[in-house]
Amino acid sequence: MCTNKVEQHVRSGYDYKTIVMTCGSTSVYGDELRCDECQDVRPWYICEHGSDVSEYACGMCEFD
């Protein structure tokens, strides 16, 4: 990922607070935080079939 900063707005009581983190970090909701430039780039752990291959191999990729 890049070094762009991404703002997240998190509920804090009756208001919201802004948290700024680097692109590629884990967001406050547990998913990958991505900036506008990187959101359309396929991450390394997703194969071309859309499977998460971070812990196992994609069955369809083995036959390509």
SULMORA-V550453 format. One record per residue. N is the residue number from 0. RES is the residue in one letter. SS is DSSP state (hx for helix, st for strand, lp for the rest). PSI is psi as a letter, one per 30 degrees, with the letter a starting at -180 (NA if undefined). NEAR is the number of other C-alpha atoms within 8 Angstrom. Layout:
[[N/RES/SS/PSI/NEAR] [N/RES/SS/PSI/NEAR]]
This chain:
[[0/M/lp/l/5] [1/C/lp/a/7] [2/T/lp/g/6] [3/N/lp/l/7] [4/K/st/k/9] [5/V/st/k/11] [6/E/st/k/8] [7/Q/st/k/10] [8/H/st/j/8] [9/V/st/k/8] [10/R/st/k/8] [11/S/st/j/7] [12/G/lp/b/5] [13/Y/lp/g/5] [14/D/st/a/6] [15/Y/st/k/9] [16/K/st/l/8] [17/T/st/k/8] [18/I/st/k/8] [19/V/st/k/8] [20/M/st/l/10] [21/T/st/k/11] [22/C/lp/k/13] [23/G/lp/f/9] [24/S/lp/l/9] [25/T/st/k/9] [26/S/lp/l/10] [27/V/lp/f/6] [28/Y/lp/g/5] [29/G/lp/f/6] [30/D/lp/l/7] [31/E/st/k/8] [32/L/lp/k/11] [33/R/lp/k/11] [34/C/lp/l/10] [35/D/lp/e/6] [36/E/lp/e/6] [37/C/lp/f/9] [38/Q/lp/f/8] [39/D/lp/f/6] [40/V/lp/k/5] [41/R/lp/k/6] [42/P/lp/l/5] [43/W/lp/f/5] [44/Y/lp/g/7] [45/I/st/k/12] [46/C/lp/l/11] [47/E/lp/f/5] [48/H/lp/f/7] [49/G/lp/g/6] [50/S/lp/k/8] [51/D/st/j/10] [52/V/lp/g/10] [53/S/lp/f/7] [54/E/lp/f/5] [55/Y/lp/l/6] [56/A/lp/k/8] [57/C/lp/k/10] [58/G/lp/e/6] [59/M/lp/e/7] [60/C/hx/f/9] [61/E/hx/f/7] [62/F/hx/f/5] [63/D/lp/NA/4]]
